[in-house]
Amino acid sequence: MAKNTDYVDQVLISIAQQAQNSDGNPVSYLLDTIFSFLHRKTDFFMGEGDKPKEMVLKSFEKYDSLAKEQARILAKKEKEEEEKRKQQQMKPKVEEPRVVELDENDQPINQKKQVVEDKPKKVEDLPVTDGDELDESERGKLVPNSGNGSTGKGYTWTQELGELEVSIPVPEGTRGKLMNVIFKPSRLLVGLKGQTPIIDDELERSIKTEECSWTIEEGNLVVLNLAKQNKMEWWSRVIKSENEISTKRVNPETSKLDDLDSDTRSTVEKMMFDQRQKQMGLPTSDQLKQQEILKKFQEQHPELDLSQAKFS
């Protein structure tokens, strides 16, 4: 019976596919073909009274009833699955015990990213040490966080010399296809499709779009990696509508020096030294070299008074 049914199905499907030669409706074409066959090749329509019509209605009602029962069972199943999902969402989440690897400072490694941070402090709110006067150009700027970044509207960011990482909280269970992320050399757009973008603004500096990427971590955090065009400068902010951090207070030591080539590493180490010297009110490496040159010149020419000499 099964083989015979398969054969009949193939014949009827073939007939239905010829609907393109009629009004384009496969079912209508199939029914018309069947009744045409009954009319031309049988005495079906020669039956007494309404008997032919009753036979057609009987078959229709039989399969109409089967179709409605299948639809009822499917709807019931979908409703039960929806109820299970709702009950599952209402259950409190119990965090399973897990092994946590610690670093040399006994801090968890690869723990869930913490997006919420303390409100950024302004440079002028920091205690002033002896010999450390506030540069007026720094007034109003923010103190960098531990990752040399800060907190913006709806996101946090950190940076190394070559790249920035931007973390954006999103609703639990968000999938990639629901996100709209567009990298442009001087502009960034991030948001959920159909909603107001979380970020849609001009970038502080240019990026290499072909090296940028983004992922969704743990279903509730979008993480962007922005590759800087100039890999030898610190950004004061991600987008131009946000407050700036003080790049003078950036800590280069958080960069991965071991990943840099020798020339770049030398430059970064010089920056680190100069940064510490500035914070202590001491001369930078270039200023120390100038002082050494001046000292040697003074020893060679003791008759000259160079105590007030300055290098430009």
Summary of the structure (lengths in Angstrom):
residues: 312
radius of gyration: 37.2
end to end distance: 100.6
largest distance: 139.5
contacts: 717
relative contact order: 0.07
helix: 43%
strand: 17%
